[in-house]
Amino acid sequence: MRRNPAIATLLVVLLALAVTAWLATHDRVAREVEVPLRGEPGYNAYYALERALRASGHAASSRGTLLSAATPFEPGDVLVLGPAVTSVGRHDAERLLDAVERGAHLVLELPRAGDEGALLEALEIAVVAHVDCLEWQDTPGGPPASICTSHRFHADPEPYDWLKGDADDGYVFGQRAYGEGSVVIASELDALENGALRAPANRALAWQLLGPVLGHGRVHLVYATDVVPLYVLVARHGWPIVVPLALALLAWLAARAVRFGPVVAGGTTPRRALLDHVRAAGVLAFQRGRAAALHASVRRATLARLGRVDPALAELSGEPLVLALAQRHGRPAAAIRHALEPTEITRPRAFVAAIRTLVELKEGK
């Protein structure tokens, strides 16, 4: 079939008009879309701060544990202790303050009011609830920056080099010397986290807190001191997979388990009596031409039995024996003669008659 050139031309013209109208009424516009953090930035709140410190020439590392033998806290190091300060035990608090007293520097975030913990007790700090905002000038002539907190701290102002806040409502920031090192206390360190560092005011605050103690050692950024155990994470986030797998495992175990007996009692297994086996063995021997041997065995057993009952019969044989047995048992002499010396032993009827007579004689019938 030949195509109509006019239809093809019309389709091409319509397609060209549609493309031209689309390009004339639409513009390509670039737009930035924020996506959720993935990988390490998703759980490490100080990931951006770590990268910024490394880019500026400082040795920095972040982790989810407080202290370890692989990364000891040495004099000159800076430890930024983020949330969950209350999870620091008394033994770890003593080790931490001993390292600060030998020349290390500690920057910590306050917990909520009423949860001081061993570390704040050793520093003689009391946390109080107070909702307020503190403003400061991050750049000369620029707009003021502010930080709003829900709690502050009370402490003896004498050992502190500087404090932000007042003695009545509490202090928001504070710094003090502790032995050869120093301690910086902040009501919150949200300004040091990943998304907050985009703001110039937060970067200025981060420099005010960390700048005076940088350059003498390594910076340890602890983003969590109470790492959730693996089984808790699996129970909290992995249950949609764990529960079906557990049910499948239980079903498989139930199917493969050894039972302690059948659900329904089985029927009685058919058995053959001993007499049936003997009869079957005799039939097989007779069919294989062993009739004479079977008769001789029964005749021998019968005569032995009769000889034990009447020793006089044991001395007889032949026709005298036939007549004696016929007289004693009251049977025809021909039947006794056929039982002792059958002439047609290979015939089933004659064989059965001779064997029956011998058995009756043996039993005294």
Secondary structure, 3 states (H helix, E strand, C coil): CCCCHHHHHHHHHHHHHHHHHHHHHCCCCCCCCCCCCCCHHHCCCCHHHHHHHHHCCCCEEEECCCCCCCCCCCCCCEEEECCCHHHCCHHHHHHHHHHHHCCCEEEEECCCCCCCHHHHHHCCCEEEEEEEEEEEECCCCCCEEEEEEEEEEECCCCCEEEEEEECCCEEEEEEEEECCEEEEEECCCHHHCCHHHHCHHHHHHHHHHHHHHCCCCCEEEECCCCCCCHHHHHHHHCHHHHHHHHHHHHHHHHHHCCCCCCCCCCCCCCCCCHHHHHHHHHHHHHHCCCHHHHHHHHHHHHHHHHHHHCHHHHCCCHHHHHHHHHHHHCCCHHHHHHHHCCCCCCCHHHHHHHHHHHHHHHCCC
